[in-house]
């Protein structure tokens, strides 16, 4: 199975096998969000448990 090209641009697998991706709610309507919240959003975060299986499937070509 090929790797989904949209997924490989958005997610990375860490050395320990965890999945990292961009934080949700970080791209627009930023005026009302506090600076502290916006700073935290810059950092990538671990993919939520509910989405983990789907992202792993889409990254299958990357030697899962």
C-alpha positions in Angstrom: 0.0 0.0 0.0 1.3 3.4 -0.9 1.7 6.2 1.7 -1.0 8.9 1.5 0.9 11.9 0.2 -1.3 14.4 2.2 -0.7 12.5 5.4 3.1 12.3 5.0 3.3 16.1 4.7 1.3 16.6 7.9 2.5 13.9 10.3 5.8 12.5 11.5 6.6 9.3 13.3 9.0 9.8 16.3 11.9 7.4 17.0 9.8 5.7 19.7 6.9 5.2 17.2 4.6 7.9 18.4 2.8 10.2 15.9 3.3 13.9 15.9 1.2 16.5 14.1 0.1 20.1 14.2 -2.1 21.3 17.0 -5.8 21.8 16.2 -7.4 25.3 16.2 -4.1 27.0 15.5 -4.5 28.6 12.0 -7.2 31.2 12.1 -9.3 33.5 14.5 -6.2 34.1 16.5 -7.1 37.6 17.8 -9.3 36.2 20.6 -6.8 33.6 21.7 -4.4 34.5 24.4 -0.6 34.8 23.6 0.1 31.9 26.0 -2.3 29.7 24.1 -0.9 30.7 20.7 2.7 30.0 21.9 1.6 26.5 22.9 0.0 25.9 19.5 3.4 26.4 17.8 4.6 23.1 19.2 3.7 19.9 17.5 1.6 17.5 19.6 0.9 13.8 19.8 -1.9 12.6 17.6 -5.1 11.9 19.6 -5.9 8.3 20.4 -9.0 8.3 18.3 -7.1 9.3 15.2 -4.0 7.2 15.7 -5.1 4.1 13.9 -6.3 6.0 10.8 -3.0 8.0 10.6 -0.9 4.9 10.9 -2.9 3.3 8.1 -2.3 6.3 5.8 1.4 6.2 6.6 1.6 2.5 6.0 4.2 2.8 3.2 6.7 4.4 5.6 7.6 1.1 7.1 5.0 0.9 9.9 
